[in-house]
Amino acid sequence: MLSPAFLSKLRSVLPAHCVLNEREDLVPFESDGLAAYRNVPDVVALPENEAQVAAVLQLCHENRVAVVARGAGTGLAAGALPVDGAVLLVLAKLNRVKAIDPLARTAVVEPGVRNLAISEAVAPHGLYYAPDPSSQIACSIGGNVAENSGGVHCLKYGLTVHNIMKLRALTIAGDVLEIGSDALDAPGYDLLALLTGSEGMLAVITEVTVKLLPRPERAQVVLAAFDDVAKAGAAVGNIIAAGVIPAGLEMMDRLAIRAAEAFVHAGYPLDCEALLLCEVDGVNEEVSADIYTVRQVLEASGATEIRTADSEEQRLKFWAGRKAAFPAVGRLAPDYYCMDGTIPRAQLPHVLKRISEMSDEFGLRVANVFHAGDGNLHPLILFDANQAGELQKAEDFGGRILELCVEAGGTITGEHGVGLEKIRQMCAQFAPPELTRFHEVKAAFDPDTLLNPGKAVPELHRCAEWGAMHVHAGRLPHPELPRF
């Protein structure tokens, strides 16, 4: 618990309405989007400008009090989970679009600006911000940077790290860092890439300069149904091999299709095992040529039905079903656990088959929704937390899926981050020397480990425990990784 003396000091650097410490005010901040992990914070600080953020950080640094930064709270890896004895630093009030430069195609925004609000603000200039997580209506750009978020269009346009130019951030001591440049490159180490995806462990972001793109002349989506999930997975690689780089290439299996259709009424076929949505964009001639190629590839890959959206309304309807898939799946079971891992595209058929086999093994259904183009899987494990042991079983199943991703040559996260949820699986991904380097980077920015402690990077002794557990269970780590 934080001392009354510290809370008094906190109130001295923030307006009274910016400090919350009554339980009824704190409970709404007890979790992020992964509600299975909950912890009521000791206090919530809601600064309204960068100077106030710096004052809070300086105070915490002087008193050796930990800080957990939080944006909109839509994260799905418990990255913003409050820590006992820490200040939960909520940046939602820093929500201004500070500048738009249509000629340079950039915008300067504060971390609390919603992802979608950027595109809305620059729309009069014929521009938009490309990364579009499914939560873009609510998620904030500061959180997008912290997690290196993607979205359905990341295959062609990249993740957050590919769409930002400059960051303004504060260290735990309250010192200002200017990272990156208004130009395409900056001298020195690439700290912009280092801070992007650092999950609030190195610095607190207070300003982001994002890249903007011109709205494409035309965008069109093709919907393809398959009678076999493996065929749909193979079709993904076939499209890329044909020389087409789709703006978006998404896949859903039968469970996800039925849930999305019942929820959104997007017009999806219900008699298939898998559905692909492939969108191409650009100038008219380019789109026409790519649509023709994509249809040929899908037909050759065994699609049982192929539809091309014949209007902007239908295109948006097709995507509405996919973007609503997560809430729609909530209709299928009392609870679900959303995983996030990435694999090479060529491994899609194999990994989907193994997930199906593990579903039978654990006795839990799985709805698969994912960014097929870049191999970013989002298996949704259905369970009932009211049944004793089912949450633990779902977490164990999820851990096995992540370890499967590593075995297939992939990684344990694509856009959700590690947070607290996947910290054990970091031991499957990285060897002790690599984890040691991660800790050294952390120490260079935050020597007292006050920023988001206990998240993202495990202590080495935890990996030793993880390895022993797997040996005992007869599941050794991947043979190319060290045996702890």
Secondary structure by P-SEA (a helix, b strand, c coil): cccaaaaaaaaaacccccccccccccccccccccccbbbbbcbbbbbccaaaaaaaaaaaaaabbbbbbbcccccccccccccccccccccccccccccccccccbbbbcccccaaaaaaaaccccccccccccccccccaaaaaaaccccccccccccccccccbbbbcccccccccccccccccccccccccccccccccccccbbbbbbbccccbbbbbbbbbccaaaaaaaaaaaaaacccccbbbbbcaaaaaaaaaaccccccccccbbbbbbbbccaaaaaaaaaaaaaaaaaaccccccccccaaaaaaaaaaaaaccccccccccbbbbbbbbccccaaaaaaaaaaaaaaaacbbbbbbccccccbbbbbbbbbccccaaaaaaaaaaaaaaaaaaaacccccccccccccccccccccccaaaaaaaaaaaaacccccccccccccccaaaaaaaaaaaaaaccccccccccc
